[in-house]
């Protein structure tokens, strides 16, 4: 069931990226999502949480949008309302990640739920890899610095940190990953192509059950009934959106295809 949340603050995080903070908090685990509905256009969209207390969502406005949702959301101001569901899906397994050596690998706005996760972990040594196209699209850098032992930044244009993709930075760090550690885990969130290639690097050095990936699929019902968000044998909304690499590696679509609103493959990552 949806309820209205009033916007209390709008933060410009960077180029075409905004965080919306609301007047109430929710009980949520990093990695979960809410279904946000805008009555002005009668469109609903799943959004990951970047904060829980108070509730916060971080959204990027894309040049080509599948709907009018994001442009309409970006037009809202303090005092306006967004109707949202309770947090849904399975979040990151915090109990398994606590007291561990944790590698967080994020691209674009995928870094938002990871920064939320970094704040929730206890007694963990966190190394964060953050990637974006340019310096003005790096978000939540200070949250990562505050809650981790190291942060590695990569930008495609070289305007901040290492020049290249976040997977390049991760690859450059592979000599550290190759040292033995039975308590090492990784969490990956961002564009699926980035997630796929990050997993190819991490799988050589970590137990496949210790690599956790946030998978995005188009959601309709968000309660596991309609099958629109199928990810192999899984329903992204109900069984995910967090999966282990052991699960994802057996799904042919992972890193190769995405689906449109009708559930048809419409894009290849090759």
Number of C-alpha atoms within 10 A of each C-alpha: 7 13 13 17 20 18 20 16 15 17 11 13 17 15 14 14 20 20 20 24 24 25 16 15 14 13 10 20 22 25 27 24 27 22 21 23 22 18 11 10 11 9 13 18 18 21 17 22 23 29 25 19 14 14 19 23 20 24 21 18 15 11 6 6 10 9 12 11 19 16 13 13 20 17 8 14 14 13 13 14 20 20 17 21 16 15 21 21 21 21 20 23 16 15 10 12 25 16 15 20 17 23 25 23 28 28 28 20 25 24 28 28 26 29 26 20 24 24 15 14 20 14 10 18 20 22 21 28 23 31 34 25 20 19 19 15 19 23 26 17 16 11 15 25 17 12 21 21 12 14 18 18 23 27 24 17 15 16 13 17 18 17 18 17 21 28 24 17 21 24 17 11 13 15 9 11 18 12 9 10 12 11 14 20 24 27 28 29 26 24 17 21 16 20 24 22 17 23 24 15 16 25 17 12 18 20 17 19 14 21 22 25 27 25 20 19 20 20 22 18 13 22 15 18 12 12 19 22 27 19 24 14 11 18 22 27 30 17 16 24 25 26 22 20 23 15 17 24 16 11 15 11 16 18 19 15 16 19 18 14 14 10 15 11 13 11 11 12 12 7
